[in-house]
Structure formats: C-alpha cells, structure tokens
Amino acid sequence: MLKYSLLLALCATLIAGQGRQLIRPDPQACAQRTKHSATFRNGHYYFFSWAHRPTANHERDWLDARNICRKHCQDLVSLETVDEAEFINQAISSANVKYIWTSGRKCNFPGCDRPDLQPPLTNGWFWSGSEARLPSTRANDPINAYWSTTGGAGARQPDNREQSQNGPDEACIAVLNNFYNDGVKWHDIACNHLKPWVCEDSDSLLAFARATYRNVNIP
C-alpha cells in the first residue's frame, strides 16, 4: 500500500505538471519569520496574514498561500485537534475575518485510487502541512463537528458543490466565519478561490533549512 507521504509527492508532481510547484524554504525568510502566537507546542509559532501589515489586505489562492508559508519554514495550518481548531476559530472571530485557508486537501490526483481513500469526498481528506489523514467524514470523531452542516447548496459539508454544478473540484478546506449562518465552520472549496491564510511552523521544513543552511541562525 502506498504511504501517504508518497501520495503527497504525487500531488506535488501533479502541481508541477500544471506549471506550478511547491517552493523550498528561504533561509533568511525562515530566520526572520513573523511570529504571532505560540500556543500548543513550545516554540511552535503561527502567522495570521491579516495581522501582518504587508499582507493585511492580501488574499491568495490555496497554492500561493501555501508557498508563502513554505518560504518561511511554515505551512498552512493543519487543524488536527479540537484545541487547535478552537484556537483558530477564536482568532478568526476576534479579528472578524470572513474566511481563511487551511492545509486541508482532498486526495483527487493520480495515486489516490486506494480502497481506503474511497470515496474521496468521505475518506480522501488529509492535512498537507503535516501529512496527517483526517478521519472519515462519517466517523464519530470530535473533529468532524467542525464541518459545516450547510453550504451554498444547503448540504452538509463537504459536498463538492461547484463540481456538481460543472465547476472545479472543491479539493481544499477553508474555515468560513458564519458565511452561511452556520458559525465558524469548515467548508470544501475550490482551491483557486482567494482568501487570507494562517501559517504554522513546519517541523520538517525547519529541520531541512537548519541542516541545509548551517550558516544561518534559524530559531
């Protein structure tokens, strides 16, 4: 059975084949990265695009937002626990931000035909920033309470509404702030939409940068 990290490599290959690819960290950007909060793990920092003056009014598509994070040895936020999801919800609510990108991604590219990933809308979700699987959307798991019970078509999320209406696949996860009078909840969204974003430190990218650029002090 394919390892999930291999599926992520296949995803990167697919993106590169479309003329876009994930970037490598920049050592100076990593060393000077803006640190807005360190809450869940000692020395693990978050970045809120709306709270940083140069990006306060910027919105990006999912891949651009992810690459901005990666340049700084971070990745889009992965909401693996209830505590982290609540932390991000509070940050969005207190700043009255309409929506943000997370690292959530649906496995909808070559190599995603494994039985355990079927159907992708239910079982194919993962956090690209941490390489962690999300539980099946049908599972009795506390994290599934963060999926919205409604959306543009009035259906429980994820619903892949845009593709069902002859649009793009809704393959990325955004957190929307009461957009459908549903509270601060997760929605599957087509990855080409423009949104603010949240980054968090990536242990793997920090380790790579520290080992590769030994002449740069990367805290």
Z-matrix of the N, CA and C atoms (Angstrom, degrees):
N
C 1 1.462
C 2 1.522 1 109.95
N 3 1.303 2 116.42 1 137.23
C 4 1.455 3 120.52 2 179.63
C 5 1.519 4 111.24 3 -63.44
N 6 1.327 5 116.27 4 137.47
C 7 1.451 6 120.13 5 172.20
C 8 1.520 7 108.83 6 -72.66
N 9 1.354 8 115.63 7 152.79
C 10 1.461 9 118.01 8 -177.15
C 11 1.508 10 111.56 9 -67.60
N 12 1.364 11 117.23 10 -29.96
C 13 1.457 12 119.35 11 177.31
C 14 1.518 13 110.86 12 -63.65
N 15 1.347 14 117.77 13 -32.42
C 16 1.448 15 120.55 14 176.62
C 17 1.518 16 110.48 15 -67.77
N 18 1.324 17 117.31 16 -37.19
C 19 1.462 18 120.06 17 175.90
C 20 1.527 19 110.65 18 -62.33
N 21 1.318 20 116.59 19 -37.59
C 22 1.457 21 119.59 20 177.53
C 23 1.525 22 110.61 21 -65.81
N 24 1.339 23 116.73 22 -37.79
C 25 1.455 24 120.14 23 176.30
C 26 1.519 25 110.62 24 -63.61
N 27 1.328 26 116.49 25 -39.31
C 28 1.457 27 120.21 26 176.66
C 29 1.517 28 110.79 27 -63.42
N 30 1.334 29 116.15 28 -38.21
C 31 1.469 30 120.45 29 177.20
C 32 1.520 31 110.48 30 -61.81
N 33 1.340 32 117.06 31 -44.62
C 34 1.460 33 120.87 32 179.10
C 35 1.520 34 110.62 33 -62.47
N 36 1.333 35 116.70 34 -39.16
C 37 1.457 36 120.60 35 178.31
C 38 1.514 37 110.92 36 -63.91
N 39 1.328 38 116.59 37 -40.87
C 40 1.464 39 121.08 38 178.94
C 41 1.517 40 110.78 39 -62.25
N 42 1.329 41 117.13 40 -44.44
C 43 1.459 42 121.41 41 179.09
C 44 1.523 43 110.14 42 -61.62
N 45 1.354 44 115.87 43 -43.25
C 46 1.459 45 119.32 44 -179.78
C 47 1.522 46 110.59 45 -63.49
N 48 1.333 47 116.26 46 -36.14
C 49 1.453 48 120.29 47 178.56
C 50 1.512 49 112.19 48 -65.72
N 51 1.327 50 117.14 49 -20.27
C 52 1.458 51 121.46 50 177.57
C 53 1.525 52 111.51 51 -92.68
N 54 1.342 53 116.50 52 8.63
C 55 1.454 54 121.06 53 178.35
C 56 1.512 55 113.85 54 88.69
N 57 1.317 56 119.01 55 5.51
C 58 1.460 57 123.14 56 178.08
C 59 1.512 58 108.01 57 -130.76
N 60 1.308 59 116.70 58 145.49
C 61 1.450 60 119.01 59 -177.93
C 62 1.521 61 110.75 60 -147.69
N 63 1.334 62 114.55 61 163.49
C 64 1.455 63 120.21 62 175.58
C 65 1.521 64 108.84 63 -73.02
N 66 1.330 65 116.68 64 143.67
C 67 1.454 66 120.52 65 -178.19
C 68 1.527 67 110.46 66 -100.17
N 69 1.324 68 115.27 67 161.57
C 70 1.458 69 121.83 68 175.87
C 71 1.532 70 109.28 69 -87.06
N 72 1.322 71 117.19 70 156.88
C 73 1.469 72 119.67 71 178.12
C 74 1.529 73 112.03 72 -63.14
N 75 1.310 74 115.08 73 149.80
C 76 1.458 75 122.37 74 172.49
C 77 1.530 76 107.05 75 -101.37
N 78 1.342 77 118.62 76 121.25
C 79 1.474 78 119.76 77 -172.20
C 80 1.520 79 113.88 78 -59.79
N 81 1.333 80 117.34 79 -40.47
C 82 1.467 81 119.54 80 179.77
C 83 1.529 82 111.01 81 -68.31
N 84 1.334 83 116.62 82 -39.14
C 85 1.467 84 119.65 83 177.63
C 86 1.526 85 110.48 84 -65.23
N 87 1.332 86 116.75 85 -37.25
C 88 1.470 87 120.37 86 177.61
C 89 1.521 88 110.84 87 -64.29
N 90 1.318 89 116.13 88 -43.66
C 91 1.465 90 120.83 89 -178.21
C 92 1.522 91 111.69 90 -65.91
N 93 1.331 92 116.39 91 -32.32
C 94 1.461 93 121.20 92 -174.73
C 95 1.520 94 113.10 93 -106.57
N 96 1.336 95 116.93 94 16.40
C 97 1.467 96 120.01 95 -175.95
C 98 1.526 97 111.29 96 -59.97
N 99 1.326 98 114.94 97 142.68
C 100 1.463 99 121.28 98 178.17
C 101 1.520 100 109.47 99 -73.82
N 102 1.334 101 116.60 100 134.24
C 103 1.469 102 122.00 101 -175.46
C 104 1.520 103 108.68 102 -119.52
N 105 1.319 104 116.17 103 103.56
C 106 1.454 105 120.06 104 -177.25
C 107 1.512 106 113.63 105 -88.04
N 108 1.327 107 117.02 106 -29.97
C 109 1.460 108 118.42 107 -176.32
C 110 1.510 109 110.14 108 -162.14
N 111 1.338 110 116.13 109 142.57
C 112 1.467 111 122.05 110 172.95
C 113 1.517 112 106.65 111 -129.12
N 114 1.318 113 117.17 112 100.76
C 115 1.453 114 120.23 113 -167.54
C 116 1.524 115 114.20 114 -115.79
N 117 1.311 116 117.78 115 -46.15
C 118 1.461 117 119.72 116 -167.81
C 119 1.518 118 114.73 117 -97.55
N 120 1.323 119 117.71 118 -31.15
C 121 1.454 120 120.96 119 178.60
C 122 1.515 121 107.27 120 -134.66
N 123 1.314 122 116.35 121 140.53
C 124 1.454 123 121.33 122 -177.30
C 125 1.528 124 110.23 123 -56.74
N 126 1.326 125 116.65 124 123.26
C 127 1.448 126 120.99 125 178.01
C 128 1.512 127 114.60 126 77.32
N 129 1.326 128 118.29 127 10.96
C 130 1.474 129 122.26 128 -179.91
C 131 1.523 130 106.82 129 -101.85
N 132 1.330 131 115.90 130 113.37
C 133 1.461 132 120.40 131 -170.13
C 134 1.524 133 112.52 132 -106.26
N 135 1.326 134 114.40 133 156.32
C 136 1.454 135 123.53 134 177.35
C 137 1.527 136 109.16 135 -119.40
N 138 1.332 137 115.07 136 157.67
C 139 1.459 138 122.25 137 177.77
C 140 1.522 139 107.97 138 -133.69
N 141 1.341 140 117.17 139 129.97
C 142 1.460 141 122.92 140 178.48
C 143 1.530 142 107.86 141 -110.81
N 144 1.318 143 117.56 142 117.29
C 145 1.469 144 120.06 143 -172.84
C 146 1.523 145 111.96 144 -60.27
N 147 1.332 146 117.68 145 -33.25
C 148 1.471 147 120.44 146 -177.07
C 149 1.523 148 112.52 147 -75.94
N 150 1.328 149 117.44 148 -14.91
C 151 1.462 150 121.38 149 -177.60
C 152 1.528 151 112.50 150 -97.24
N 153 1.332 152 116.88 151 1.87
C 154 1.467 153 122.62 152 -178.69
C 155 1.525 154 107.17 153 -112.28
N 156 1.325 155 116.78 154 121.02
C 157 1.469 156 119.71 155 -170.42
C 158 1.533 157 114.07 156 -53.12
N 159 1.348 158 119.38 157 -44.27
C 160 1.477 159 118.27 158 -178.70
C 161 1.522 160 114.20 159 -65.01
N 162 1.339 161 118.28 160 -23.12
C 163 1.467 162 120.77 161 -178.23
C 164 1.520 163 112.93 162 -115.14
N 165 1.323 164 117.63 163 6.98
C 166 1.469 165 121.16 164 -171.76
C 167 1.520 166 112.85 165 -57.32
N 168 1.315 167 117.58 166 -34.57
C 169 1.460 168 120.99 167 -177.78
C 170 1.523 169 112.45 168 -109.83
N 171 1.319 170 116.05 169 16.27
C 172 1.455 171 120.40 170 -177.59
C 173 1.529 172 110.93 171 -95.84
N 174 1.312 173 116.64 172 143.35
C 175 1.451 174 123.16 173 169.58
C 176 1.523 175 107.49 174 -130.35
N 177 1.320 176 117.10 175 143.70
C 178 1.454 177 122.13 176 -176.66
C 179 1.532 178 109.76 177 -134.40
N 180 1.338 179 116.09 178 159.79
C 181 1.454 180 117.55 179 171.23
C 182 1.527 181 108.51 180 -74.49
N 183 1.333 182 115.87 181 173.88
C 184 1.464 183 119.85 182 -170.68
C 185 1.518 184 112.48 183 -60.31
N 186 1.326 185 118.11 184 -45.53
C 187 1.459 186 120.33 185 -176.97
C 188 1.516 187 111.78 186 -69.54
N 189 1.328 188 118.13 187 -41.05
C 190 1.463 189 119.91 188 176.94
C 191 1.527 190 110.98 189 -61.32
N 192 1.325 191 116.37 190 -44.04
C 193 1.468 192 119.73 191 178.69
C 194 1.521 193 110.45 192 -61.27
N 195 1.325 194 116.02 193 -42.64
C 196 1.470 195 119.34 194 179.99
C 197 1.527 196 110.99 195 -63.44
N 198 1.318 197 117.47 196 -40.24
C 199 1.456 198 119.89 197 -179.66
C 200 1.527 199 112.48 198 -69.18
N 201 1.322 200 117.48 199 -33.20
C 202 1.466 201 119.61 200 174.08
C 203 1.525 202 109.31 201 -60.88
N 204 1.316 203 116.36 202 -43.54
C 205 1.465 204 119.84 203 176.79
C 206 1.523 205 110.99 204 -62.14
N 207 1.327 206 117.15 205 -48.29
C 208 1.465 207 121.77 206 -175.84
C 209 1.529 208 111.71 207 -61.82
N 210 1.313 209 117.38 208 -35.53
C 211 1.463 210 120.04 209 177.16
C 212 1.521 211 110.71 210 -55.69
N 213 1.325 212 117.30 211 -31.03
C 214 1.463 213 122.99 212 -175.76
C 215 1.530 214 112.36 213 -102.62
N 216 1.340 215 117.44 214 23.32
C 217 1.469 216 122.91 215 -179.51
C 218 1.525 217 111.69 216 62.03
N 219 1.332 218 115.78 217 30.64
C 220 1.455 219 121.77 218 176.62
C 221 1.527 220 108.32 219 -125.86
N 222 1.308 221 116.46 220 177.62
C 223 1.456 222 121.33 221 173.36
C 224 1.514 223 107.01 222 -144.17
N 225 1.322 224 116.47 223 165.23
C 226 1.460 225 118.81 224 174.89
C 227 1.523 226 109.71 225 -55.87
N 228 1.303 227 116.40 226 148.46
C 229 1.454 228 121.51 227 -171.95
C 230 1.533 229 111.56 228 -65.67
N 231 1.335 230 114.94 229 139.56
C 232 1.464 231 122.87 230 177.11
C 233 1.526 232 108.01 231 -112.67
N 234 1.311 233 117.21 232 117.05
C 235 1.470 234 121.79 233 -172.63
C 236 1.531 235 109.55 234 -95.27
N 237 1.319 236 115.43 235 76.55
C 238 1.461 237 120.74 236 -171.66
C 239 1.524 238 113.57 237 -85.71
N 240 1.328 239 117.59 238 -18.15
C 241 1.462 240 120.70 239 -177.94
C 242 1.519 241 110.47 240 -128.58
N 243 1.320 242 115.79 241 159.56
C 244 1.456 243 120.91 242 176.92
C 245 1.531 244 110.27 243 -61.50
N 246 1.342 245 117.13 244 -41.25
C 247 1.466 246 119.86 245 -179.98
C 248 1.520 247 111.59 246 -59.91
N 249 1.328 248 117.07 247 -42.82
C 250 1.452 249 119.57 248 -179.22
C 251 1.530 250 111.10 249 -69.87
N 252 1.332 251 116.35 250 -39.86
C 253 1.466 252 119.87 251 177.15
C 254 1.522 253 110.65 252 -61.33
N 255 1.323 254 117.25 253 -41.05
C 256 1.473 255 120.44 254 178.80
C 257 1.526 256 111.12 255 -66.85
N 258 1.312 257 116.67 256 -38.76
C 259 1.466 258 121.34 257 177.78
C 260 1.528 259 110.79 258 -59.74
N 261 1.318 260 116.90 259 -46.63
C 262 1.462 261 121.06 260 -179.86
C 263 1.527 262 110.48 261 -68.66
N 264 1.318 263 117.59 262 -41.14
C 265 1.468 264 120.28 263 177.02
C 266 1.525 265 110.94 264 -57.38
N 267 1.327 266 116.41 265 -43.09
C 268 1.454 267 120.42 266 -179.53
C 269 1.523 268 111.10 267 -65.09
N 270 1.336 269 116.82 268 -40.15
C 271 1.463 270 120.69 269 178.93
C 272 1.525 271 111.01 270 -63.32
N 273 1.322 272 116.15 271 -40.99
C 274 1.465 273 120.64 272 178.84
C 275 1.525 274 110.73 273 -66.67
N 276 1.327 275 115.93 274 -45.93
C 277 1.467 276 120.67 275 -177.55
C 278 1.520 277 111.98 276 -64.60
N 279 1.330 278 116.61 277 -45.91
C 280 1.459 279 119.93 278 -175.55
C 281 1.521 280 111.93 279 -66.08
N 282 1.337 281 117.29 280 -29.82
C 283 1.468 282 120.80 281 178.78
C 284 1.523 283 112.20 282 -94.52
N 285 1.342 284 116.54 283 -0.90
C 286 1.462 285 121.67 284 -179.72
C 287 1.528 286 112.01 285 55.58
N 288 1.339 287 115.24 286 42.48
C 289 1.466 288 121.98 287 177.41
C 290 1.527 289 108.31 288 -83.52
N 291 1.326 290 117.42 289 134.81
C 292 1.469 291 121.26 290 -174.36
C 293 1.520 292 112.78 291 -70.71
N 294 1.345 293 117.23 292 -35.98
C 295 1.459 294 120.99 293 -176.01
C 296 1.522 295 108.98 294 -170.82
N 297 1.342 296 115.78 295 161.51
C 298 1.467 297 120.67 296 177.28
C 299 1.530 298 108.87 297 -146.96
N 300 1.330 299 114.74 298 156.53
C 301 1.454 300 120.36 299 170.54
C 302 1.524 301 110.31 300 -83.94
N 303 1.332 302 115.52 301 144.80
C 304 1.453 303 123.33 302 166.27
C 305 1.530 304 107.46 303 -114.02
N 306 1.334 305 117.10 304 -179.42
C 307 1.466 306 119.88 305 176.82
C 308 1.522 307 111.92 306 -84.69
N 309 1.340 308 117.96 307 2.17
C 310 1.461 309 121.27 308 -177.66
C 311 1.521 310 112.41 309 -58.07
N 312 1.330 311 115.89 310 133.25
C 313 1.467 312 121.52 311 -176.38
C 314 1.524 313 109.54 312 -144.93
N 315 1.322 314 115.54 313 143.22
C 316 1.464 315 121.36 314 175.09
C 317 1.523 316 109.27 315 -92.73
N 318 1.317 317 116.11 316 137.52
C 319 1.461 318 120.95 317 178.35
C 320 1.531 319 107.52 318 -79.96
N 321 1.342 320 115.51 319 96.18
C 322 1.460 321 121.24 320 -175.22
C 323 1.521 322 111.34 321 -131.63
N 324 1.326 323 116.68 322 27.81
C 325 1.451 324 122.18 323 -175.46
C 326 1.532 325 108.87 324 -122.72
N 327 1.332 326 119.12 325 172.80
C 328 1.466 327 120.59 326 -179.15
C 329 1.526 328 112.25 327 -54.95
N 330 1.322 329 116.57 328 132.99
C 331 1.458 330 122.30 329 -176.19
C 332 1.513 331 112.85 330 102.31
N 333 1.330 332 117.13 331 -3.96
C 334 1.462 333 121.55 332 -176.83
C 335 1.527 334 112.55 333 -97.39
N 336 1.329 335 116.46 334 19.62
C 337 1.458 336 119.30 335 -177.94
C 338 1.523 337 112.57 336 -92.95
N 339 1.338 338 118.00 337 15.50
C 340 1.459 339 121.66 338 176.41
C 341 1.524 340 109.95 339 -60.72
N 342 1.329 341 117.97 340 144.65
C 343 1.466 342 120.35 341 179.70
C 344 1.523 343 113.48 342 -59.02
N 345 1.355 344 117.04 343 -35.71
C 346 1.467 345 119.10 344 -176.45
C 347 1.525 346 112.23 345 -73.37
N 348 1.332 347 117.74 346 -9.11
C 349 1.462 348 121.22 347 178.99
C 350 1.524 349 112.41 348 -101.78
N 351 1.322 350 116.03 349 7.01
C 352 1.470 351 120.20 350 -176.54
C 353 1.530 352 111.26 351 -103.60
N 354 1.314 353 118.61 352 142.46
C 355 1.465 354 124.73 353 -14.10
C 356 1.525 355 110.11 354 -72.85
N 357 1.335 356 118.11 355 147.71
C 358 1.465 357 120.02 356 -175.37
C 359 1.522 358 114.07 357 -57.61
N 360 1.327 359 117.88 358 -34.24
C 361 1.460 360 120.53 359 -178.21
C 362 1.523 361 111.40 360 -63.31
N 363 1.332 362 116.32 361 -26.81
C 364 1.467 363 121.61 362 -179.22
C 365 1.516 364 112.15 363 -99.88
N 366 1.326 365 117.12 364 -43.88
C 367 1.463 366 121.67 365 -168.91
C 368 1.520 367 114.41 366 -117.20
N 369 1.325 368 118.35 367 2.72
C 370 1.459 369 119.74 368 -172.08
C 371 1.513 370 116.01 369 -103.38
N 372 1.331 371 118.95 370 18.93
C 373 1.463 372 120.62 371 -175.69
C 374 1.524 373 111.47 372 -94.65
N 375 1.342 374 115.78 373 142.04
C 376 1.467 375 120.74 374 177.30
C 377 1.526 376 109.08 375 -148.30
N 378 1.320 377 114.61 376 161.25
C 379 1.467 378 121.20 377 174.53
C 380 1.514 379 107.22 378 -92.88
N 381 1.319 380 117.53 379 107.49
C 382 1.460 381 120.62 380 -176.43
C 383 1.529 382 111.48 381 -66.50
N 384 1.321 383 117.61 382 -25.00
C 385 1.459 384 120.25 383 -179.71
C 386 1.509 385 113.92 384 -71.76
N 387 1.322 386 117.31 385 -29.17
C 388 1.462 387 120.64 386 -177.32
C 389 1.526 388 113.34 387 -119.80
N 390 1.326 389 118.04 388 -5.05
C 391 1.458 390 125.07 389 -178.07
C 392 1.531 391 112.15 390 66.53
N 393 1.317 392 117.32 391 22.15
C 394 1.464 393 121.32 392 -179.77
C 395 1.522 394 110.35 393 -95.23
N 396 1.327 395 115.98 394 139.92
C 397 1.460 396 120.79 395 175.16
C 398 1.516 397 110.58 396 -75.35
N 399 1.322 398 116.44 397 146.01
C 400 1.457 399 121.00 398 166.30
C 401 1.517 400 108.00 399 -85.82
N 402 1.328 401 117.63 400 150.16
C 403 1.470 402 118.44 401 174.71
C 404 1.515 403 110.62 402 -66.08
N 405 1.306 404 115.71 403 157.11
C 406 1.465 405 119.73 404 173.61
C 407 1.517 406 109.07 405 -50.93
N 408 1.315 407 116.62 406 139.61
C 409 1.458 408 119.84 407 -179.98
C 410 1.525 409 111.65 408 -65.94
N 411 1.327 410 117.39 409 -11.60
C 412 1.461 411 121.70 410 176.95
C 413 1.524 412 112.50 411 -95.29
N 414 1.339 413 116.44 412 -4.10
C 415 1.462 414 120.72 413 -176.72
C 416 1.522 415 110.86 414 -75.34
N 417 1.326 416 115.40 415 152.14
C 418 1.461 417 121.70 416 174.91
C 419 1.523 418 108.27 417 -85.03
N 420 1.322 419 115.20 418 74.97
C 421 1.461 420 121.74 419 -176.94
C 422 1.522 421 108.20 420 -124.39
N 423 1.337 422 118.73 421 136.22
C 424 1.470 423 120.64 422 -177.19
C 425 1.521 424 113.53 423 -56.64
N 426 1.323 425 117.94 424 -31.32
C 427 1.465 426 119.28 425 -176.97
C 428 1.523 427 111.54 426 -67.56
N 429 1.320 428 117.21 427 -23.10
C 430 1.468 429 119.43 428 -178.93
C 431 1.525 430 112.67 429 -69.89
N 432 1.328 431 116.74 430 -13.38
C 433 1.465 432 119.70 431 176.81
C 434 1.526 433 111.47 432 -66.84
N 435 1.341 434 117.12 433 -15.19
C 436 1.464 435 120.16 434 -178.49
C 437 1.526 436 112.42 435 -85.46
N 438 1.342 437 118.37 436 -12.74
C 439 1.453 438 120.09 437 170.82
C 440 1.530 439 108.76 438 -70.25
N 441 1.316 440 116.97 439 135.23
C 442 1.462 441 120.66 440 179.70
C 443 1.524 442 111.15 441 -67.58
N 444 1.308 443 115.19 442 151.64
C 445 1.465 444 120.53 443 175.26
C 446 1.523 445 111.80 444 -91.42
N 447 1.326 446 116.68 445 3.17
C 448 1.461 447 119.92 446 -179.89
C 449 1.522 448 109.68 447 -149.66
N 450 1.312 449 116.31 448 176.33
C 451 1.456 450 121.98 449 179.53
C 452 1.506 451 109.37 450 -172.37
N 453 1.328 452 116.61 451 -159.53
C 454 1.449 453 120.39 452 -177.27
C 455 1.515 454 113.84 453 -61.05
N 456 1.346 455 116.02 454 -27.61
C 457 1.462 456 120.32 455 179.20
C 458 1.525 457 111.65 456 -104.04
N 459 1.331 458 116.72 457 7.29
C 460 1.460 459 120.86 458 179.97
C 461 1.511 460 113.87 459 75.33
N 462 1.344 461 117.57 460 15.60
C 463 1.469 462 121.31 461 -176.30
C 464 1.523 463 110.49 462 -106.87
N 465 1.342 464 115.54 463 152.58
C 466 1.455 465 121.36 464 176.62
C 467 1.523 466 109.56 465 -58.75
N 468 1.318 467 115.49 466 141.48
C 469 1.460 468 121.27 467 178.88
C 470 1.541 469 110.71 468 -86.54
N 471 1.322 470 117.51 469 150.66
C 472 1.464 471 128.30 470 -5.66
C 473 1.526 472 110.92 471 -77.79
N 474 1.337 473 116.63 472 146.67
C 475 1.468 474 119.44 473 -176.87
C 476 1.526 475 114.03 474 -129.95
N 477 1.357 476 117.21 475 -6.90
C 478 1.466 477 121.59 476 179.21
C 479 1.530 478 111.18 477 52.63
N 480 1.320 479 115.50 478 43.52
C 481 1.466 480 121.56 479 -174.30
C 482 1.521 481 112.66 480 -59.28
N 483 1.338 482 117.90 481 -46.03
C 484 1.460 483 119.56 482 -174.86
C 485 1.521 484 112.32 483 -61.82
N 486 1.344 485 116.48 484 -42.27
C 487 1.459 486 117.90 485 179.63
C 488 1.521 487 111.61 486 -67.19
N 489 1.337 488 115.82 487 -34.86
C 490 1.459 489 118.15 488 178.22
C 491 1.523 490 111.63 489 -66.29
N 492 1.340 491 115.96 490 -17.30
C 493 1.469 492 121.14 491 177.64
C 494 1.528 493 110.64 492 -106.73
N 495 1.349 494 115.59 493 29.03
C 496 1.468 495 123.27 494 177.12
C 497 1.525 496 113.20 495 67.56
N 498 1.323 497 116.72 496 26.15
C 499 1.453 498 121.82 497 175.10
C 500 1.518 499 111.00 498 -105.50
N 501 1.326 500 117.99 499 -164.58
C 502 1.465 501 121.43 500 -179.81
C 503 1.528 502 112.12 501 -73.76
N 504 1.327 503 115.41 502 160.46
C 505 1.461 504 121.98 503 176.08
C 506 1.528 505 109.31 504 -65.43
N 507 1.315 506 116.76 505 133.78
C 508 1.473 507 120.67 506 175.52
C 509 1.529 508 107.79 507 -84.95
N 510 1.333 509 115.68 508 84.25
C 511 1.456 510 121.17 509 -168.89
C 512 1.519 511 114.10 510 -105.65
N 513 1.336 512 118.51 511 3.53
C 514 1.459 513 121.73 512 -179.10
C 515 1.529 514 110.16 513 -124.46
N 516 1.335 515 115.98 514 153.45
C 517 1.462 516 121.38 515 -178.67
C 518 1.527 517 109.94 516 -104.08
N 519 1.324 518 115.62 517 124.70
C 520 1.457 519 122.29 518 172.76
C 521 1.524 520 108.98 519 -116.64
N 522 1.320 521 116.09 520 152.89
C 523 1.457 522 121.44 521 170.48
C 524 1.522 523 107.16 522 -99.79
N 525 1.332 524 116.54 523 122.13
C 526 1.460 525 122.33 524 -179.40
C 527 1.525 526 109.53 525 -107.68
N 528 1.329 527 115.08 526 138.35
C 529 1.458 528 121.68 527 -176.36
C 530 1.529 529 110.30 528 -95.28
N 531 1.330 530 115.00 529 89.62
C 532 1.467 531 122.11 530 175.66
C 533 1.525 532 112.16 531 56.98
N 534 1.322 533 115.89 532 32.40
C 535 1.462 534 121.00 533 -175.30
C 536 1.521 535 111.75 534 -64.97
N 537 1.326 536 116.27 535 -32.08
C 538 1.468 537 121.58 536 179.24
C 539 1.535 538 110.49 537 -118.06
N 540 1.347 539 115.87 538 33.35
C 541 1.471 540 121.42 539 -177.49
C 542 1.529 541 110.97 540 54.62
N 543 1.339 542 114.78 541 41.26
C 544 1.464 543 120.99 542 -175.54
C 545 1.520 544 112.95 543 -122.12
N 546 1.339 545 117.79 544 7.86
C 547 1.453 546 120.50 545 -175.92
C 548 1.523 547 110.74 546 86.21
N 549 1.315 548 116.28 547 -166.26
C 550 1.467 549 121.66 548 178.42
C 551 1.522 550 107.00 549 -90.64
N 552 1.322 551 116.63 550 105.79
C 553 1.466 552 121.17 551 -168.69
C 554 1.531 553 111.92 552 -139.44
N 555 1.342 554 114.57 553 162.01
C 556 1.463 555 121.34 554 177.36
C 557 1.524 556 110.73 555 -83.73
N 558 1.342 557 114.09 556 143.33
C 559 1.463 558 121.37 557 175.25
C 560 1.523 559 108.80 558 -138.36
N 561 1.327 560 116.50 559 143.48
C 562 1.463 561 119.10 560 169.34
C 563 1.527 562 107.67 561 -80.64
N 564 1.329 563 114.84 562 132.05
C 565 1.462 564 122.51 563 -172.10
C 566 1.524 565 108.38 564 -135.94
N 567 1.322 566 117.95 565 144.47
C 568 1.460 567 120.60 566 172.08
C 569 1.529 568 109.37 567 -61.23
N 570 1.321 569 116.61 568 136.37
C 571 1.460 570 121.73 569 -169.65
C 572 1.521 571 114.00 570 -70.80
N 573 1.328 572 118.32 571 -10.60
C 574 1.465 573 121.15 572 -179.23
C 575 1.524 574 113.44 573 -83.48
N 576 1.333 575 118.51 574 -8.09
C 577 1.460 576 120.55 575 178.51
C 578 1.528 577 110.28 576 -66.76
N 579 1.322 578 116.76 577 155.95
C 580 1.463 579 122.84 578 -178.69
C 581 1.521 580 109.66 579 -102.66
N 582 1.344 581 116.13 580 130.69
C 583 1.463 582 120.51 581 -177.81
C 584 1.525 583 110.06 582 -151.35
N 585 1.344 584 117.03 583 158.71
C 586 1.462 585 120.04 584 164.78
C 587 1.536 586 108.96 585 -64.15
N 588 1.313 587 116.31 586 174.68
C 589 1.472 588 118.92 587 -175.07
C 590 1.518 589 111.00 588 -150.61
N 591 1.333 590 114.36 589 162.38
C 592 1.459 591 122.87 590 173.78
C 593 1.520 592 107.91 591 -124.09
N 594 1.333 593 115.89 592 128.40
C 595 1.464 594 121.52 593 173.68
C 596 1.531 595 109.12 594 -103.89
N 597 1.321 596 115.07 595 157.52
C 598 1.464 597 120.65 596 168.80
C 599 1.521 598 108.61 597 -139.44
N 600 1.330 599 116.82 598 152.02
C 601 1.456 600 121.22 599 179.72
C 602 1.522 601 110.45 600 -53.01
N 603 1.323 602 116.31 601 137.24
C 604 1.460 603 122.60 602 175.89
C 605 1.517 604 108.84 603 -105.73
N 606 1.330 605 117.47 604 115.00
C 607 1.462 606 120.40 605 179.84
C 608 1.524 607 110.99 606 -58.37
N 609 1.335 608 116.87 607 -40.06
C 610 1.466 609 119.29 608 -176.83
C 611 1.528 610 111.32 609 -69.85
N 612 1.335 611 118.18 610 -40.69
C 613 1.458 612 120.08 611 179.34
C 614 1.524 613 111.92 612 -71.15
N 615 1.325 614 117.10 613 -36.76
C 616 1.462 615 119.82 614 175.60
C 617 1.521 616 110.77 615 -63.91
N 618 1.348 617 117.19 616 -42.92
C 619 1.460 618 120.50 617 178.69
C 620 1.526 619 110.58 618 -63.22
N 621 1.324 620 116.78 619 -41.95
C 622 1.464 621 120.73 620 178.33
C 623 1.520 622 110.97 621 -61.24
N 624 1.329 623 116.77 622 -48.23
C 625 1.459 624 120.23 623 -177.05
C 626 1.526 625 111.54 624 -65.86
N 627 1.328 626 117.16 625 -40.14
C 628 1.468 627 119.97 626 -179.62
C 629 1.515 628 111.25 627 -66.48
N 630 1.337 629 117.04 628 -35.85
C 631 1.464 630 120.46 629 179.60
C 632 1.521 631 111.89 630 -77.27
N 633 1.321 632 117.48 631 -30.36
C 634 1.465 633 121.60 632 -175.25
C 635 1.523 634 112.21 633 -86.51
N 636 1.332 635 115.92 634 -36.92
C 637 1.465 636 120.47 635 -175.36
C 638 1.532 637 108.42 636 -116.38
N 639 1.308 638 116.00 637 70.91
C 640 1.469 639 121.26 638 -173.64
C 641 1.525 640 113.48 639 -68.16
N 642 1.312 641 116.93 640 -16.50
C 643 1.468 642 119.96 641 179.39
C 644 1.511 643 113.02 642 -85.22
N 645 1.346 644 117.12 643 -2.10
C 646 1.463 645 121.63 644 -179.89
C 647 1.528 646 108.73 645 -111.21
N 648 1.312 647 116.87 646 131.28
C 649 1.456 648 121.67 647 178.49
C 650 1.533 649 108.39 648 -83.63
N 651 1.337 650 116.16 649 105.38
C 652 1.467 651 120.99 650 -178.67
C 653 1.521 652 107.98 651 -109.74
N 654 1.322 653 118.23 652 104.70
C 655 1.474 654 120.72 653 -176.73
C 656 1.526 655 111.97 654 -72.09
